[in-house]
Every structure is written in C-alpha cells, then in structure tokens.
C-alpha cells in the first residue's frame, strides 16, 4: 500500500513526523510512504488551491517534497507530478497541531487536503490532535495520535463501505486532549458546533502607526452537543466523522420544493 502524507502546518511540523511514523507502520515499508507538504504553514486555508499562480515544488529527499502551495495543492502536486503514474492508495493529512472538530473543520487546510484526495478518487483521512490541559505539558503532546493512530486508521479502512458516489467519502479524525493512556476508545461522531464560539478579528497598531487585524479563535474547551465530535473528544474519545464534499442540504430539500416553478 502506497501512502501519501501531507498537512497544513508545513513540511517541518512535528505532527508530520508523527504521521510519517504512523504511515510507515501501516505500510511496513518506508519506501511506500511519500510526503508532499507545504513549504510554509498553511493553517486556515481550507480547500484553497493556487488557481491564479504557479507553485514551486522542491525534492528535499527521496519521496519527500515541499510545495509552495496549499494542502489541496500538495495533493494535486503528488498525483500529477511527484507520484505521476504511481498514485497513492491512501492519503493521510495531519497530524494537525490542534483540533479540527466542530466549526474548525470548515477552515482547516488539513481537511482541505483530504477533501481534495476524495475528489480525485483516493481514500483519505484527516487526523488532528486536540490540545488541552490534559496533554499540553506532555513531553510529546501528540502521543495520543502517535499511539492510537494506526489502530484508528485500520478500523476505518476495514469498515469503509464500497461506493460509487460522485463525491467520495473521506474521514475527519480528532484525537482527544489527553495522554495516550487516558484515551477511552473510538466513537463515531457527527460534526458539532461550539455554542457561542466564532473566529473573530482583533486590532493591533504596528510601530509605524498602521492598523492591522489579527484573526483569533474562540475557546476550544467548549463542548458541542452530546455525542458530536468536540464533545466526545473532551470526554476522552477519538472521534471519527465520515464526510463528503457535497454541500447540498438533503434533509431540507423537500421543505424547499415550493421554490421550483
């Protein structure tokens, strides 16, 4: 099994080292692991692609590339350049520094890479490590992902249904903010929404007097509705959320039939 790994934290991010170890254990052969990751951090870019400008790609070592683009760009760079003619069987994105549960999912470049892989017809899993008081001060705050990642991915692959949908499944996995020994298990969880939590802007005045706005996030320790992703993460469980790129609200479709003429 050939595995492509990528992320949105950049080619030198510690979470990518964790993911590389996971991928190597899954394949049993380090030569089956390819890395194409952003040359610089690309957090918060979502499913952005570099449609209006080219990107430089550099081979840093055998099967290891840095691309000056977004995570979704990196997936395309792998499929059509670095791994052209020899595509991966699986794309893993992460391990993100911080959770991509709840509303964070919509902004995440980690998710964007997995989404792009699914649109290209490749099975894909995004992995993120929730941070909090239970793991912030550990020698390795990624240890929950490091020790449980292989098992979670194998379980997902063993239970992924066969399908012919135009919009293929991909998976969002979030490891809880606890030590690896305190992980309680795995739960299938819908995407939630943290009540009252939004991204916002905060103004700052530069030394030259110019006014700038920084984007800031909200409290990540606020649980979502019971049984949804961030809620089960904060309870100590790994969350697995099946997703598709189809944004149609099928549930409310019948309620909107009156729009048609």
SERO-4910 file (N, C-alpha, C, O; in steps of 0.05 Angstrom, whole numbers):
BEGIN
 pado doro    nc1    nc2    nc3   cac1   cac2   cac3    cc1    cc2    cc3    oc1    oc2    oc3
  Unk    A     17    -24      0      0      0      0     18     25      0     34     28     18
  Unk    A     14     42    -20     28     68    -21     12     89     -7    -12     91    -11
  Unk    A     25    104     10     12    125     26     25    152     20     49    155     21
  Unk    A      8    172     14     17    200     12      9    214     38    -14    212     47
  Unk    A     29    228     50     23    244     73     27    273     67     45    281     52
  Unk    A     10    290     79     12    318     76      1    331    101     -6    317    120
  Unk    A      0    358    102    -11    372    125    -16    401    118    -13    409     95
  Unk    A    -23    417    138    -25    446    134     -6    461    152     -4    486    150
  Unk    A      8    447    170     26    461    188     54    464    176     71    478    188
  Unk    A     59    452    153     84    455    140    102    431    141     99    414    158
  Unk    A    122    430    123    139    407    120    155    401    145    163    378    148
  Unk    A    161    420    162    177    416    185    161    413    211    172    413    233
  Unk    A    135    410    209    118    408    233    121    382    248    124    361    235
  Unk    A    121    383    274    124    358    290    101    338    285    106    314    286
  Unk    A     77    347    279     55    329    273     60    313    248     50    290    246
  Unk    A     75    323    229     81    308    205    101    286    211     99    265    198
  Unk    A    118    290    230    136    268    239    120    246    251    125    222    246
  Unk    A    100    253    267     82    233    279     68    218    257     65    193    258
  Unk    A     58    232    237     43    219    216     61    201    199     52    180    190
  Unk    A     85    209    195    104    192    179    108    166    194    109    145    181
  Unk    A    111    166    220    114    141    235     90    124    233     92    100    231
  Unk    A     66    136    234     41    121    231     40    108    204     33     85    201
  Unk    A     46    124    183     45    113    156     65     90    151     58     71    138
  Unk    A     88     93    163    108     72    159     99     46    173    104     24    162
  Unk    A     87     48    196     76     24    209     54     12    193     51    -13    192
  Unk    A     37     28    181     15     18    165     25      2    141     14    -19    134
  Unk    A     45     13    128     55      0    103     75    -22    108     77    -41     92
  Unk    A     90    -19    130    111    -38    135    136    -34    118    155    -50    119
  Unk    A    135    -13    101    157     -8     83    160     22     79    143     34     67
  Unk    A    181     34     90    184     64     88    185     74     59    179     97     54
  Unk    A    193     57     40    194     65     12    166     68      0    163     78    -23
  Unk    A    145     60     14    118     63      5    105     88     16     81     93     12
  Unk    A    120    104     31    110    129     43    122    153     28    146    156     26
  Unk    A    104    170     17    112    194      3    102    218     18     80    218     30
  Unk    A    118    239     18    110    264     32    110    287     11    130    292     -2
  Unk    A     87    300      9     86    326     -6     71    345     12     46    343     15
  Unk    A     85    364     24     73    381     45     80    410     38     99    416     24
  Unk    A     64    429     49     70    458     44     98    466     54    106    457     76
  Unk    A    111    482     39    137    492     47    135    510     72    154    511     88
  Unk    A    112    523     75    107    541     98     79    535    109     63    522     96
  Unk    A     75    543    134     49    537    147     26    548    130     27    571    120
  Unk    A      5    532    128    -19    539    112    -45    535    128    -65    528    117
  Unk    A    -43    538    155    -67    534    171    -89    554    164    -84    577    158
  Unk    A   -113    544    164   -137    561    159   -143    566    130   -161    582    125
  Unk    A   -130    553    112   -135    559     83   -157    542     72   -165    546     49
  Unk    A   -168    523     88   -190    506     78   -182    490     53   -161    478     52
  Unk    A   -200    490     34   -196    475      9   -185    493    -13   -189    488    -37
  Unk    A   -171    514     -5   -159    533    -24   -140    519    -43   -126    501    -35
  Unk    A   -140    528    -69   -120    519    -88   -107    544   -101   -119    565   -102
  Unk    A    -82    540   -110    -68    563   -122    -75    565   -152    -59    560   -169
  Unk    A   -100    574   -156   -111    574   -183    -99    597   -201    -99    594   -225
  Unk    A    -91    618   -188    -82    642   -204    -52    646   -204    -42    665   -215
  Unk    A    -37    627   -192     -8    630   -191      5    602   -190     -6    584   -179
  Unk    A     29    599   -202     43    574   -201     55    569   -173     58    588   -157
  Unk    A     63    545   -167     76    539   -142    102    524   -147    104    507   -165
  Unk    A    123    531   -132    148    517   -135    147    492   -118    137    492    -96
  Unk    A    158    470   -129    160    445   -114    189    436   -114    203    437   -134
  Unk    A    198    428    -90    226    421    -86    229    393    -74    215    387    -54
  Unk    A    245    376    -86    250    350    -74    272    353    -53    295    359    -60
  Unk    A    265    348    -28    284    351     -6    299    325     -1    322    326      9
  Unk    A    287    303     -8    299    276     -4    282    257    -20    261    265    -30
  Unk    A    291    232    -24    275    213    -39    247    211    -27    243    206     -3
  Unk    A    227    215    -44    198    213    -37    189    235    -17    169    231     -3
  Unk    A    204    257    -15    198    278      4    200    305    -10    221    313    -19
  Unk    A    177    319    -13    175    344    -28    162    366    -11    145    361      5
  Unk    A    172    390    -16    159    414     -5    148    431    -28    161    436    -48
  Unk    A    122    438    -26    109    454    -47    100    480    -35     89    482    -13
  Unk    A    105    502    -50     97    528    -41     68    533    -48     61    549    -66
  Unk    A     50    518    -35     22    520    -41      6    510    -17     17    505      4
  Unk    A    -20    508    -21    -38    499      0    -39    469      2    -28    455    -16
  Unk    A    -50    458     23    -51    429     25    -65    415      2    -56    394     -7
  Unk    A    -87    426     -8   -100    415    -31    -82    415    -56    -82    397    -72
  Unk    A    -66    437    -58    -46    438    -80    -26    415    -77    -19    402    -97
  Unk    A    -18    409    -52      1    388    -48     -9    360    -57      6    344    -68
  Unk    A    -35    355    -53    -46    330    -62    -45    329    -92    -37    308   -104
  Unk    A    -52    350   -106    -51    351   -135    -22    349   -145    -17    336   -165
  Unk    A     -4    362   -131     24    361   -138     35    332   -137     51    324   -153
  Unk    A     26    317   -117     34    289   -114     22    272   -137     36    257   -149
  Unk    A     -4    275   -141    -18    258   -160     -8    262   -189     -6    243   -204
  Unk    A     -2    288   -196      3    294   -224     33    301   -229     40    306   -252
  Unk    A     49    300   -208     78    306   -212     95    286   -196    107    268   -208
  Unk    A     97    290   -171    115    274   -154    110    244   -156    128    228   -156
  Unk    A     84    236   -157     77    208   -159     62    201   -185     48    181   -186
  Unk    A     66    217   -205     52    213   -230     57    185   -241     79    176   -242
  Unk    A     35    172   -248     36    144   -258     38    123   -237     37     99   -243
  Unk    A     41    131   -212     43    113   -189     28    124   -165     40    129   -144
  Unk    A      2    128   -168    -13    143   -148    -15    128   -121    -11    104   -120
  Unk    A    -21    143   -100    -23    130    -73    -49    115    -71    -69    120    -85
  Unk    A    -49     95    -53    -73     80    -47    -89     94    -24   -113     89    -21
  Unk    A    -75    112    -10    -87    125     13    -73    152     17    -49    154     15
  Unk    A    -89    172     24    -77    198     32    -83    203     61   -106    202     70
  Unk    A    -63    210     76    -66    218    104    -57    246    108    -36    254     98
  Unk    A    -73    262    121    -68    291    124    -66    297    154    -84    291    169
  Unk    A    -44    309    163    -40    316    191    -12    310    200      7    312    185
  Unk    A     -9    302    225    -28    305    246    -28    334    254     -8    345    261
  Unk    A    -52    346    252    -54    375    257    -48    383    285    -55    368    304
  Unk    A    -35    405    289    -30    416    316    -55    431    325    -58    455    319
  Unk    A    -72    417    340    -98    429    348   -121    414    335   -117    401    314
  Unk    A   -144    417    346   -167    401    336   -179    413    311   -178    437    306
  Unk    A   -191    396    295   -207    404    273   -235    392    276   -248    382    258
  Unk    A   -245    394    301   -273    387    307   -291    411    302   -281    434    299
  Unk    A   -317    406    302   -337    427    301   -332    447    278   -326    439    256
  Unk    A   -335    473    284   -333    494    263   -305    496    252   -301    506    230
  Unk    A   -285    487    267   -257    487    257   -254    472    231   -237    478    214
  Unk    A   -271    451    228   -270    434    204   -272    451    178   -259    445    158
  Unk    A   -288    472    179   -294    487    155   -271    505    146   -270    514    123
  Unk    A   -253    510    164   -230    528    158   -204    512    153   -185    524    143
  Unk    A   -204    487    159   -180    471    161   -167    464    134   -180    452    117
  Unk    A   -141    470    131   -126    461    108   -121    431    110   -119    417     90
  Unk    A   -120    420    135   -117    391    138   -141    376    126   -137    357    112
  Unk    A   -165    387    131   -189    375    119   -189    380     89   -197    363     74
  Unk    A   -180    404     81   -179    410     52   -163    391     36   -171    384     14
  Unk    A   -141    381     47   -124    361     33   -139    335     30   -139    323      8
  Unk    A   -152    326     51   -167    301     50   -191    303     30   -197    285     16
  Unk    A   -204    326     30   -226    331     12   -216    330    -17   -229    317    -34
  Unk    A   -193    342    -23   -183    342    -50   -176    313    -58   -181    305    -81
  Unk    A   -164    298    -40   -158    270    -47   -184    255    -54   -185    239    -73
  Unk    A   -205    259    -38   -231    246    -44   -242    254    -71   -252    237    -85
  Unk    A   -240    280    -77   -249    289   -103   -233    277   -126   -243    274   -148
  Unk    A   -208    269   -120   -191    256   -140   -195    226   -140   -181    212   -155
  Unk    A   -213    216   -123   -219    187   -123   -201    171   -105   -200    146   -108
  Unk    A   -186    184    -87   -167    170    -70   -178    169    -41   -186    190    -31
  Unk    A   -178    146    -28   -187    145      0   -169    164     17   -145    166     13
  Unk    A   -182    178     36   -168    198     51   -178    201     79   -202    198     85
  Unk    A   -159    207     97   -165    210    125   -150    235    136   -125    236    132
  Unk    A   -163    253    148   -151    276    161   -149    270    191   -168    260    203
  Unk    A   -125    276    203   -121    270    231   -111    295    245    -94    309    236
  Unk    A   -123    300    269   -116    323    284   -114    316    314   -128    299    324
  Unk    A    -96    330    328    -92    325    356   -103    349    372    -92    371    371
  Unk    A   -125    344    387   -137    364    405   -117    370    427   -104    352    438
  Unk    A   -113    396    433    -96    404    455   -112    415    478   -134    427    474
  Unk    A   -103    410    502   -117    420    526   -100    414    550    -77    405    548
  Unk    A   -111    420    574    -96    416    599    -85    388    603    -65    384    617
  Unk    A    -99    368    591    -91    340    595    -67    332    579    -55    311    584
  Unk    A    -58    347    559    -35    339    543    -16    362    536      5    357    524
  Unk    A    -23    387    542     -6    409    535     22    407    545     41    416    532
  Unk    A     25    396    569     51    396    582     66    369    580     87    365    592
  Unk    A     55    351    564     69    325    560     94    330    543     96    349    528
  Unk    A    113    312    546    138    313    530    131    312    500    143    326    484
  Unk    A    110    296    494    100    295    466     70    298    467     55    279    472
  Unk    A     60    323    462     32    327    463     16    312    441     -8    311    442
  Unk    A     31    301    422     18    285    401     16    255    408     10    239    391
  Unk    A     22    248    433     25    219    439     -1    204    436      0    180    429
  Unk    A    -24    216    440    -50    202    435    -52    193    406    -60    171    400
  Unk    A    -46    212    388    -46    206    359    -25    185    352    -30    167    337
  Unk    A     -1    189    364     21    171    357     15    142    365     22    124    350
  Unk    A      3    138    388     -1    111    398    -28     98    389    -30     74    388
  Unk    A    -47    115    381    -73    104    373    -79    107    344    -98     96    333
  Unk    A    -62    122    329    -67    128    301    -70    104    283    -88    102    267
  Unk    A    -51     86    286    -51     62    268    -77     46    272    -89     38    252
  Unk    A    -85     41    297   -109     26    302   -134     40    291   -151     27    279
  Unk    A   -135     66    295   -159     81    285   -160     79    254   -182     74    243
  Unk    A   -138     83    241   -138     83    211   -145     55    201   -161     52    183
  Unk    A   -134     34    213   -141      7    205   -170      1    209   -182    -12    192
  Unk    A   -182     10    230   -210      5    235   -227     20    214   -247     10    205
  Unk    A   -219     44    207   -234     59    187   -232     44    160   -252     41    147
  Unk    A   -208     36    152   -204     22    127   -220     -4    126   -230    -12    105
  Unk    A   -221    -18    149   -235    -44    150   -266    -40    148   -280    -59    141
  Unk    A   -276    -16    154   -304    -12    155   -314      9    135   -337     18    137
  Unk    A   -297     17    116   -306     36     96   -322     21     75   -313      2     64
  Unk    A   -347     30     70   -364     15     51   -356     20     23   -344     40     16
  Unk    A   -362      0      6   -358      4    -23   -378     24    -33   -401     24    -24
  Unk    A   -370     41    -52   -388     61    -61   -381     70    -89   -358     67    -98
  Unk    A   -400     82   -102   -396     93   -129   -404    122   -131   -409    133   -153
  Unk    A   -407    135   -108   -416    163   -107   -396    181   -122   -372    176   -121
  Unk    A   -407    202   -135   -390    222   -147   -373    236   -127   -350    243   -132
  Unk    A   -384    241   -103   -370    253    -81   -362    232    -61   -379    223    -45
  Unk    A   -338    223    -62   -329    201    -45   -326    209    -16   -322    232     -9
  Unk    A   -329    188      1   -324    192     30   -296    200     36   -277    190     22
  Unk    A   -292    217     56   -266    219     69   -272    222     99   -295    224    106
  Unk    A   -252    221    115   -256    218    144   -241    240    159   -218    247    153
  Unk    A   -255    251    180   -243    270    198   -239    257    225   -259    249    238
  Unk    A   -214    253    233   -207    240    259   -195    261    277   -176    275    270
  Unk    A   -205    262    302   -194    280    322   -187    264    347   -204    250    358
  Unk    A   -162    266    356   -153    252    380   -157    270    404   -152    294    402
  Unk    A   -166    259    426   -173    276    449   -149    289    463   -127    280    459
  Unk    A   -154    310    478   -133    325    492   -125    312    518   -126    324    539
  Unk    A   -116    287    516   -108    272    540    -82    256    533    -75    253    510
  Unk    A    -70    245    553    -47    227    549    -57    202    535    -81    194    537
  Unk    A    -40    188    521    -47    164    506    -60    143    524    -79    130    515
  Unk    A    -50    140    548    -61    120    566    -89    127    576   -103    110    587
  Unk    A    -98    152    573   -124    160    582   -145    161    560   -168    168    565
  Unk    A   -138    153    536   -157    151    514   -177    129    520   -169    106    525
  Unk    A   -203    135    519   -223    116    528   -232     98    505   -243     76    510
  Unk    A   -228    106    480   -238     90    458   -243    107    434   -234    130    432
  Unk    A   -258     96    415   -265    110    390   -295    113    388   -310     94    394
  Unk    A   -304    136    380   -333    140    376   -338    152    348   -325    171    340
  Unk    A   -358    141    335   -368    154    310   -384    178    318   -403    176    334
  Unk    A   -378    201    308   -390    226    317   -395    245    294   -379    248    276
  Unk    A   -419    257    295   -425    278    275   -410    304    281   -401    308    304
  Unk    A   -406    320    261   -394    347    266   -412    363    283   -436    366    278
  Unk    A   -401    375    303   -417    392    321   -412    422    317   -399    430    297
  Unk    A   -422    438    335   -419    467    334   -416    477    362   -434    473    379
  Unk    A   -393    490    368   -390    500    395   -408    525    399   -405    544    384
  Unk    A   -426    524    418   -444    547    422   -429    572    430   -413    572    449
  Unk    A   -434    594    416   -422    619    423   -393    623    415   -381    643    422
  Unk    A   -382    604    400   -354    605    393   -352    611    363   -363    597    346
  Unk    A   -337    632    357   -332    640    329   -304    650    326   -291    659    345
  Unk    A   -293    649    301   -269    664    295   -276    693    294   -299    701    287
  Unk    A   -257    710    300   -262    739    301   -236    754    295   -215    742    290
  Unk    A   -238    780    294   -214    796    289   -207    813    314   -225    820    329
  Unk    A   -181    818    317   -172    834    339   -152    855    328   -132    848    315
  Unk    A   -157    881    332   -140    902    320   -114    906    336   -114    903    361
  Unk    A    -93    912    321    -67    919    334    -55    941    318    -58    943    294
  Unk    A    -41    959    332    -27    981    319      2    975    317     15    969    337
  Unk    A     13    975    293     41    969    288     58    993    297     48   1015    300
  Unk    A     85    988    302    102   1010    310    102   1034    291    108   1057    299
  Unk    A     96   1029    265     95   1051    246     68   1065    246     63   1083    229
  Unk    A     50   1058    264     24   1071    267      2   1059    250    -21   1067    252
  Unk    A      9   1040    233    -12   1028    216    -29   1008    232    -19    995    251
  Unk    A    -54   1006    225    -73    989    239    -76    962    224    -80    961    200
  Unk    A    -73    940    240    -75    913    228    -96    897    244   -101    903    268
  Unk    A   -108    877    231   -126    859    244   -115    831    245   -106    821    224
  Unk    A   -115    819    269   -107    791    272   -132    775    274   -152    783    287
  Unk    A   -132    751    261   -154    732    265   -149    716    291   -126    707    295
  Unk    A   -169    714    307   -166    698    332   -189    678    334   -211    684    325
  Unk    A   -184    655    347   -204    635    351   -217    638    378   -209    655    394
  Unk    A   -237    621    383   -251    622    408   -242    599    427   -223    585    421
  Unk    A   -256    596    449   -249    577    469   -253    548    458   -275    540    452
  Unk    A   -231    533    457   -233    506    445   -241    485    465   -245    462    458
  Unk    A   -245    493    491   -253    474    511   -283    474    515   -293    461    534
  Unk    A   -298    488    498   -327    488    499   -338    463    484   -331    459    461
  Unk    A   -354    446    497   -364    422    484   -386    428    464   -401    448    467
  Unk    A   -388    411    444   -410    413    425   -433    396    437   -432    387    460
  Unk    A   -454    392    421   -477    376    431   -469    348    438   -450    337    426
  Unk    A   -482    336    458   -474    309    466   -473    289    442   -490    289    425
  Unk    A   -451    274    442   -448    254    420   -434    264    395   -428    249    378
  Unk    A   -430    291    393   -417    302    370   -387    305    375   -378    300    397
  Unk    A   -372    313    354   -343    310    355   -328    322    378   -315    308    393
  Unk    A   -330    348    382   -315    361    404   -324    351    431   -308    350    450
  Unk    A   -349    344    434   -360    335    460   -346    308    467   -337    305    489
  Unk    A   -345    289    448   -333    263    454   -303    266    457   -291    251    473
  Unk    A   -290    285    443   -262    290    446   -256    299    475   -237    289    487
  Unk    A   -272    317    485   -268    328    512   -274    307    533   -266    310    556
  Unk    A   -289    286    525   -294    264    544   -272    243    543   -273    223    558
  Unk    A   -253    246    525   -230    228    524   -231    207    501   -216    188    501
  Unk    A   -249    211    482   -252    192    460   -241    204    434   -241    228    429
  Unk    A   -231    186    417   -224    193    390   -250    195    374   -267    177    375
  Unk    A   -254    217    359   -278    219    343   -271    213    314   -250    221    303
  Unk    A   -289    198    301   -287    192    272   -312    203    259   -334    194    266
  Unk    A   -309    221    240   -332    233    226   -330    229    196   -312    240    183
  Unk    A   -348    212    184   -348    209    155   -358    234    142   -378    246    152
  Unk    A   -346    243    120   -353    268    107   -353    264     77   -342    246     66
  Unk    A   -367    283     63   -366    286     34   -364    315     27   -371    333     43
  Unk    A   -355    321      3   -353    348     -6   -379    359    -17   -381    383    -23
  Unk    A   -400    342    -19   -426    351    -28   -439    369     -6   -444    359     16
  Unk    A   -443    394    -12   -453    413      8   -483    416      8   -494    432     23
  Unk    A   -497    400     -9   -526    402    -10   -538    394     16   -530    374     29
  Unk    A   -558    409     26   -573    402     50   -596    384     42   -618    393     38
  Unk    A   -590    358     40   -611    339     31   -634    338     50   -657    332     42
  Unk    A   -629    342     76   -650    340     96   -673    360     91   -696    353     95
  Unk    A   -665    384     83   -686    405     80   -696    408     51   -711    426     44
  Unk    A   -687    389     34   -694    392      5   -724    393      1   -734    409    -14
  Unk    A   -739    375     14   -768    374     10   -781    400     19   -801    409      7
  Unk    A   -770    413     40   -782    437     51   -778    461     31   -792    481     33
  Unk    A   -761    458     12   -755    479     -7   -769    475    -34   -764    490    -53
  Unk    A   -785    454    -36   -796    448    -63   -814    470    -74   -817    472    -98
  Unk    A   -825    487    -56   -842    508    -65   -827    529    -81   -839    546    -94
  Unk    A   -800    529    -80   -784    548    -95   -787    543   -125   -787    562   -141
  Unk    A   -789    518   -132   -789    510   -160   -815    519   -174   -836    520   -160
  Unk    A   -814    524   -199   -838    532   -215   -844    512   -236   -864    515   -251
***
